[in-house]
Amino acid sequence: MTPEQRLIDLGLELPEPPKPAGLYRPIAIAGGMAVASGHPPLNEDGSKVVGRVGETLDLDAGKDAARKCGMAILASLRKELGSLDRVKRVLRVFGLVNCTPGFTDHPAVINGCSELFAQVFGEEAGVGARCASGSNSLPMNTAVEIEATFLIDTEG
């Protein structure tokens, strides 16, 4: 089954890709790889999920925010590549969690994105290397920011 078909089967509708908040490309492509810049979590109305995990957001809300980051990344990938079917595999995910100093469950938060990618690209191709870290602030007070690197089909 293809990633595009999995989206349909999962009942997932991708949001509008976020517009860059600075001088950068949301997706950069080189040498058979697509690198997604840090993406924020987007609500259905296009607003960003804001707040700090461990203060204004609990673990589940943080995990949901990470999933929304993943949805935004998928939307940017589809816009740049024309189809998610060009993605061969997830190579790496790097996530930052806007959290309190005592919060230590960063991996559980970033699982929201990792689990989404595994659902969309399959267990083998959808799970790559990963880093999950905490931050005392993120741009525009977003709850999570995630970047990712993908191996892509250059023939598409």
N, C-alpha and C positions, 0 to 999 in steps of 0.2 A: 504494500500500500504506500502511496506517495504522501509526502508531508501535506500537500494541498488537500488530498482526500481525507487525511487524518483530521485536519482542521474542521472539515465539514462534519465528519463522523462525531467529533467531540462537541459540535455545536458552538464552535468558537468563531467570533467575528472580530477581526483585527481593528484596532483604532486607527485614526488618522496618524501617520507618523509625526512625531514631534518635530517642530522647527528648531534648528540650532539656536542656542542661546549665546553663541559667541562665534568666533572665526574658526570653524572646523567643519568637516564633512561627517554626517551621521554614519555613513558607511564608506570605508576606503577599500579599494580592491587592488591587489597586486599579487602576481605569482601564484594564482590559484587559491588565494585566500581573500576572505572578506572580513574586515575588522570593523566591528560596531563600536562607535564611540560610546561613552557613558550615556545611558538612557534613563530618564526619570520614570516613576510610576504614574500612569495616567488614568484618571477616572473616566467614566463613560462620557461625561460632558467636556472632556479635554483638559480639565483642571488637573493639577498635580496633587498626589497624595503627600501631605506634609506632616511633620512632627517627628518626635524622637521616640524610638523604641525603648521601652523601660520607663517612659515618662508620660507622654500623651498617647502612645500606641502600645498595645501588648504584642506578644510574640506572634499570635495569629494574624493581627493586622499588619505586622511587618512582613510576614510570609506572603500575605495577599499583595502587599505593595511590590515585593520582589517578583511575583507572578505578573503583575501589571507592567513592570519593567521589561520582562521577557516578551510580553505581548507587543510592547512598543518596539523592541528590537526586531521582532518578526515582521512588524509592519514596515519598518525602514528597509529591512532586507528584501521584502517582496517588492517594494517600490524601486529599489536599486537593481535587483536581479530580474524582475518581471515575474518570477515564480519562486516559491520556496522549494520547489522540486529540484532546483539547481544546487541546493545545499547537500553536500556529500556526508559531512559530519561536523559536529561541534568539536572544536579543538580545545577551547579554553573559555571559562567564564570567570570574571573578576567582579566581585560585588562589595560595595561599601554600604554599611548600615549606619544611619544617623542614630546614635544611641547614647544612653547615659554611661558614665565611666564604669559602673559596676556590671553592665550588661555583658554577658559572655556567650550567648547563643547565636552568634553571627551565622554559623553554618546552617542552623535550622531556619533562619530567615531566608538566606539565599537559596535554600532548597525550593522555595516557591518558584523561582525561575528554572532551576535545574530540573525539577519534576515536569514543568511545562515542556521544556526542550525534549526530555525523554519521551513524553507523550506524542509530540509532534513529529520528531525525527526517528523514533524507535529507540529501544533500550541500548542497542549497540552504537548507532550513529549519534544518538542524542545526548550521550554522556561523555564529557571530556574532562580535561584537567580543570582545577578550580581553586580559587582563593576567595575567602570570605573574611572581611575585616570590619572593624568598627571605626567610626569617625565622630568627633564632637560636633561637627556641622557638615552640611552638604549644600550645594548651590540651591538657592531659593527655599531653603529649609525642607527639601524633599526628604522623605523617609528612607529611601534607598536609591542608589545609583549603580547600574550594572553595565559593564562592557563585555563583549564577547568576540571570539575569533572563530571563523568557520572555514572549512575546506569546501571549495565550490567547484562545480563543473564549469570549465572555461569555454566549453563548446556551445553553451546555451545562449 
